[in-house]
Amino acid sequence: MCLLRARDGRLLVGDLHGDLKIRSVKADYTHPLGSAGKLEAGLKSSLVDADNELEFYDKSDAAHPILDTTISNHFLYRENINAAYLNYSREWAKFSLQAGIRAENTIAKGNQLTTGQTFDRNYVNWFPSTFFTYQFSEKYTMGQIGRAH
């Protein structure tokens, strides 16, 4: 509960009610290729549901509190992210290479019940990456990271 004194002198009491559910599942696989390196692959999916309701009441008259709909809000949000990756790595003497790609599909929906505003988003992002390293000695390594911008 939050207690505020508004600029116009009203006594506002706020309360946030919320429910958050997060669920996820993931699977990874590694396949050795002997001296040719190894392949790694994986999948992950997560689902988030949020229900947030913020209510502000004008309690200037304690016997008759009034809901202030101009600053109160009720927002529902659902987000589903599905990702997959493929990665290759290999070592040669003092050199090593790792290259991979990850794809993420995001599906998000929001509903602001107070105003009736909604949004729907569905998009895919790609994340390629490369890593090169050179081992000078047990203590010293130099590397280069490459990523798409």
Order of alpha helices (4+ residues) and beta strands (2+ residues): beta-beta-beta-beta-beta-beta-beta-beta
